[in-house]
Amino acid sequence: MDIRFVSAGGGDVVAIMASEGGELLDAGKALDTASGGRIARAMKAARFTGAAGQVADILAPDGVDYGRVLVIGVGKADAADAMAVERWAGHAVKRTLTSGVEKLVLQPDSLPAVSKAEAGAHAAMGARLASYRFDTYRTKLKPDQKPALQVVEILMDGTAAAKARAEKDEAVVEGVFFARDLVSEPPNILYPESFAERLRDLETIGVEVEILEPAAMERLGMGALLGVAQGSARGGRLVTMRWNGASSKKSKPIALVGKGVTFDTGGISLKPGAGMDEMKGDMGGAAAVAGAMKAIALRKAKANVVGIVALVENMPGPYAQRPGDIVTTMSGQTIEVLNTDAEGRLILADAVWYAQDKFDPSAVIDLATLTGAVIVALGNEHAGLFSNDEDLAHAITAAAQAEGEPVWRLPLSPAYDKLIDTPNADMKNIAGKPVAGSIVGAQFVKRFIKDGMPWAHLDIAGTAWKSGPYEDPISPSWATGYGVRLLNRLIASRYED
């Protein structure tokens, strides 16, 4: 889909803004005046209130050079932010994508919290995000099910600033789409080896990629990661992606670590069959890290960043890890595996240690679809945030809020840490009783963070994908790409030269 910024033009459909109370904003008022007030009368007849996401689809009256007018609500004007603009544009694209329309015109207005240039850039962002589809394996789509929309024009005065920002945002969208594609792929297509090879493609945009195979990981002592992988006929991989964009190549990188369980049966601690198909998405953390690396490379971020993803398939094969096994990690610490379905923390144990041991980063952030407990606590709206560093936690929270990928901070404490003590090893991988599951998972990963290392853990089990119908126009009903925008914003605001 081609996004253009124009100061004049026309198309098949135009989208305008209205605030709560059914009040048209400036672009809409101008169109209504041209129509002799017919747009306002049509809004009233449709009981349009301007609530966020509400749409009045009006056949264009005389005086308006479009076939249709979409009046889309942004809610209370004083509360509408950049994300409201993105969702406004997203609603317009969703309405027209497969309708047969080839050209959509968006007329964004400034809002109390959003300048005109910002509104134009975010309209472009929302339009792009809303256009995402994963149709790779659909071979019988009817013509009216295929996208016809080819061009979206952003009609506004002074297009230069908005266009410049939108061009940078396009790199972020590419990263989000990359993550969404990875999470959407079926597990017979995307498994540790094939996932790793897709990441090797990032070399074409300047990312240094290194892939460790099982023999190399064994030499490094990654017994926890290899223990999870041993039940599968497909061996695990550890992939390092490095972007050296800072003015000093010797400055410490920030390390992003992702859980990449390409399919999770639960292993010997087998999951229930219902809904197990969704476990193809248990590599959402790895997808987010990969998408973030693509975004920062495409926009040539002036920062040193290393992305590390631990890729395994957790299967109940004849050599599968058993409840009661004790494994030795790269750090030398031992783990009693009481539940093989608490596998994400095991692969993270070796991955975060490797990140620190090899790269001596300035901070470590790991992302993982780690626990169902975080969905019980926070639903699909927030990721769980855990951190040992106040400044890092605050920076992540701010980036998350700005990018519409919110987090909610949850506690860490010695009392929770004691829940994973065991007389048989240095620790066990579950608490043994169903309490504070997300916190226990975070406390486990924290044991592999070196003293003095700023660290944050994001449990994205509720946000990496969303099953069933979901009313967010800029996100599909399955893979969201959550984490890419957050990480990109964090790097841009905190770690770039």
N, C-alpha and C positions, 0 to 999 in steps of 0.2 A: 504494500500500500504506500502510495506516494504522499508525503506530507509537504505542503507548500504554504509559505507565508505570503499573503497578497494584501494590497491596499485597495483593490477594487476587483470586482468580478461577480460571477453568478454560478449557479449550479442547480441540481435537481432538488435538493433539500437544504434548508438552512436551519441551524439550531441557535436559539437565543436563550438568555438567562432570565429567570424570574425569582424573586425572593419570597419568603413566607408572607402570606397575605395576598399573594397573587400579583405582586408589584413587578412590572417589567423593568429591567435595567436599561441602560441608555440605548444599546443597540436594538433592543426589542421595542423601546418607545419610538425610535425612528421608523421601524418597520410598521408599527401600529398606526403612526401618523400617515404614512404612505398608503395604508389600507383604508383610511377613513374610519379608524377605530374598530374595524371588523375583527382583528386579532383579539383585542380585549373582550369583545362580546362573545367570541367563540370560547375563550378561556372561562368566562363566567358561566356559559351554558354547560361546559364540561365539569363544572364545580372544581376547577383547578385552584389549588391553594398555595402552590409554590413550595410545598414540602420537599425536602431533599430527595431527589430521584423521581419525583412525580413528573409525568410527561403528558402534555396535551399535543396530540398529533392533528394538525389543522391543514386542510386543503387550502393552499394559498389563495387569498382573495385578490380581487383586482387591485392593481397598484404595486404588487409585490412580484419581483422577477424570479420567483421560485415555484416549483410545483407543490411543495409542502413546507410547512413551518413547524418545527419541533420546539415547543416552549417547555423547558426543562427546569425544574426547581432546584435551587441550591440551599434551601432552608433559610434560617435567619441570616441576614446579610452580615451582621456584626460577628457572627460565629463562623461564617464560611471561611475556610482557609484554602491553601493550595490543593489539598487533597479533595476538597469539595469541587474545585475546578476540574481536576482530573476525572472525577466520577461523573460530572456533568458531561464532559466530552465522551466518556466511556458509554454513557447511556445513549448518546446520539449515534455512536458507531454501532452499538449492539442493535439499535432499532433499524439500521439501514444496511448492515453488512450483507445480508442475504436477501434483501428486499427487491433486488433488481436495479437499485440506484447505483450509478457509477461515480457520482461526484457529490460529496457532502461539504457544505460550507459551515464552519463554526465561527460564531461572532462572540468571543469572550469579552467580558467587561471587567474593569478593575473592581475590587471589593475593598472594604476598609482595611483588611489585613493582607491584600494581594494587589501589587501594582499591575498596570496594564501589561507590561513586558512579562512579568511573572505569570500572569494569567494566560498569555499566549503560549509560553513555553510549556506550562502544565497542561494546557489543552492538547498540545501536540503529544505530550507524554501519555495522557489518558487515552487519546485516540489510538496510539500505537499499542498500548497494553491491552486495550479492549479488542484489538484485531486478532489476538492470538487464537490459534486453533491447532489441535493435534489430530490431524486427519490421515496420518501416515498409513494406517492399516484399513482405512475405509475405501473399499473399491466400488461401491454401488451407490454413491451419492447421486441423487437426482439434481438436475440443473438448479432447481429452486432451493437446494440445500447448500449450494456452493457460494462462496463469497463473490459478489459482483462489484462491490465497492472498490474502486481503483485509486481515487484521489480524494484527499481531505485537504481543503483550503482553510487556513486560519486567516480570517478577514479582520484586519485591524490597522490602525494608523501606527506609524513608526515600527516597522517590522524588524529592524536590524538587531536590536537587543534581544528580542524574543527568539529570533532565529539562531543567534549565536549560542544562547543557552540550550535551545532544543537540540542543536547539533551535538553538544556534549552529552545530553540526556539520552541520545540515541544509542550511545555505547552502553549505557546502563540497561536500556531495554533489551539490547542484544544479550547481555549477561543474564537478565531475568528469563528470557526465552530459552537460553541454553539450559538453565536450571530446570525450567518447566519441562522441556523435552526429555531431560535425563530422568526425572521423576515419573514421567508418563510412559516411558518405554517398558515393554513387557519383560519379565525376568529371563525368558529364554533368549532374548536379544541382548539385554544389558546385564552382564555378569562381570565379576572382577576384571578379567582379562580384556573384555571388549570395552568396559568403562575406561580402563587405563589407556587403551589405544585412542579413544575419543579425546582424552585429555592431551595426548601427544600432539593432536592437531593444533593446540594452542601455540605450539612453536612457530607457526606461520605468522603470529602477531607479536612475536618477541618474548614469549614466556619460555623460560628454561624448564624442561620437564625431565624428571628422572623417575624410572619405574623400578621398584624393588620387587623381585620375585621371591617365592618361598625360601629358596636356599640362602639368599642374602639376608632375609629376615631371621632365619634360624641362626646364622652366624652372629647376628646382632643380639640374639637372646630374646626375641619377641614371642615368648611362649604364650602370652595371653591372646594376642591376635591370631597366632597360628592355631591355638587350641580351638577357637571358634571356627576357623576355616577347615579343620581337619575332617569334618563330617561330609564335606562336599567333594564331588569329583572335580570341581573347579577350584584351583588354588587361589589363595588370597594375593592381593597386591597392596603395596604402599606407594602412593604416587606423590612426588614433590613437584610443585609448580612454583617457580621463582620469578618475580618481576623486580628488576633493579632499576628503578626510575629516579631515585634520589640523586642529588648532585654529588654526594659522596657515596660511592659504592660500598664503602667500609662501614657506613652507619648501620646500626642494628635494625633488622627488619621487624615488622610485626608478624606474628605467626597466626594463621587461621587454620584450624584443624576441623575436619569434618568426618562424622560417622557415615560409613558407606556400606551398609548391609544390603546388598542388591536384592536379596530375598530372605525373609526371616520366617522360617517355620516354627521357631522356638527351639529347634534341635530336639534332643531327647525329651526335654520339658515341653512337649508339643503344644502348640496353640490350638484353640478350638477352630474347627473348620470354617464356621461362619465368619465371613469378612477377611479370611486369610489372604485373599487376592490383593488386598490393600497393602500387604507387606512388601510388594514391589517398591513401595515408596519409602522403605526404611533406610534409604540412602539420601534422604532429603538434606541432611547436613552436609554431606559431601557435594551434593549438587549445588547448594548455596555457596560453598567455598569455590567450586569450579566456576560458577557464574560470576562471582565477585572478581576472581582473577581475570576472567575474560573482559569484564567491564573496565577494570583499572588499566589493563593493557591497551584496550581499544582507545581509551581517552588519554593514554600516556601519562598516567598519574606520576607525580614527582615524589614517589615514596618507594622504599624497599619493602616488599611484601613477599612472604612465603606462604603458600597454601599446601597443606598436607592432608591427604585423604586416605583413610584405611578402608580397603575394599575387601569384603568377604561375603560368602553365601553361607547362611546358617542352616544346615541340613541334618536330618537324623540318619545318616549313613552308618555303615558297619564300623567305621573308625571314629564316629562322632564322640565328642566330649561327653562325659557322664556326670550327673550330679554326684558330688563327692570328690571329683578330681581336684588336684592341687597343681597349679601352674606357676611357673616363675617368669616374671616380667623382665623387660629390658632394664628396668631400674634395679633389679635384684630382689624386689619385694615379691612375696608369694601370696597367691589368692586361692582360697577354697571356693570352688564353683558349686554352689548349692542349687542353682537354677540356671540351666543353659539358655533360658530365654532372657536372662539379664546379660545379654552378650555385648550390647553396645558399649557399656562401660569398660568391658574387657579390652576391646580393640582400641578404645580411646586411651587406656592406660599406657599402652606401648606407643601410640601415635603422639600423644602430648609429650611424653618423655623424649622421644626421638627429636621432636621439634626443638626442645630446649637443649638437648645434648649436642645436636649438630649445628644449630644456628644461633644459639645464645640470643634469643629475640628480646625486644624491649617489652613485649607483652604477649600473652597467649590467649586467644579466644577460640573456644570450641563450640561447634553447633551440632546438635544431635536430636533425632527423633527418639528420645531416650526412654520416656515413661508414659504409660497411659494415665498415670496419676496426675500429670500436669493438665491433661484434658479434663479430668474430673474437677480440678481446682480452677482452671482458667478458661475452659471451653476452647473455642476456635478463634478467640479474639486477641489473646495475648500469648506471647512466648514467656516461659519462665526464665528469669535472669538470676544468676548466682555469681557472686564475685568476692574476691578477697581484697579488692582495691576500690576505695570510694570514688576517686577521680575517674577511673575507667568505667565504673558502673554508671556514674552520672553522664559521662560522654556517650555511652551506648544508649541510655534512656533518651537523651536529647536527639540523637540520630534516628532512633526508632520512631519517635514521635513525629519528627519532621518528614519522614518517608512513609508514614502510614503503615508501619510494621511494628506495632506497639509491644512493649515488654512490661512485665510486672516482676519486681524484685522480690525474691523469697529468701528466707534466712539460712545461714550456716552457723553451726555452733558445735562445741565439743560434745554436748549432750546427744546430738544427732550422730556425730562421728562414732560414738561408742556402740551404736547399733550394728556396725559392721565388724566389730571385734570378734575373734574366734580363737579358741585354744589350739586349733589345728594348723593355723597359718598366720601370716601377718594380717590378713583380713579375709572376710567372706564377701561374696558379690551381691548378697541381698540381706535385708535386716532379719528375715526369719519370721516376721509378722507384718501384716498389711498396714503399716503406718508410715506416713511422710515419705511416700515412695520417691517423689521427685527430689526431695532434699537428700535422701539417702544416696540416690544416684550421683548427685552433685558432690556430696561428701566423699564418695568413692573416688571420683575423678580428681578431686583436690589432693588426695594422698600422693598423686603423681606429679604435683606441681612443686617445683623446687622453692625453698625458702627465699623470700624476697622477690619472687617473680609475680608481677601483676597478671591476674588471670580472671577470665569470665567464662561462664558456661551458659549457653542458651539451649534450653530444652524446647525444641520446636515441634514436638509431636502433634500438637493441636493446630499448627499453623502451616506446616509444609504442604499439606494437602487437606482438602475439605470435601467430604463425601456428600453426595446428593445435591439438590438445588441450593445455590448460595447466591444471595442477592448483592453481589458486588460486581459492578459492570467492568471493572478493570482487572478482574481476576477470574479465571475459569473455575468450574465447579470441582476440578480435581487439583492438579499441581499448581501451586501459587507462585513458586520461585521465591518464597519468603527468605529473607536474610541477605539477598544480593544488594538491594537498595540500602539497607541498614549498614552493611559492611562498607559499601562504597562511600556513603556519607561520612561514616566514622573516619575512614582513612583520609578523605578529603579535608575534613575539619580538624583532625588531630595529628596526623602523621605525615602530611606532605610538606615539602620545603616551603 
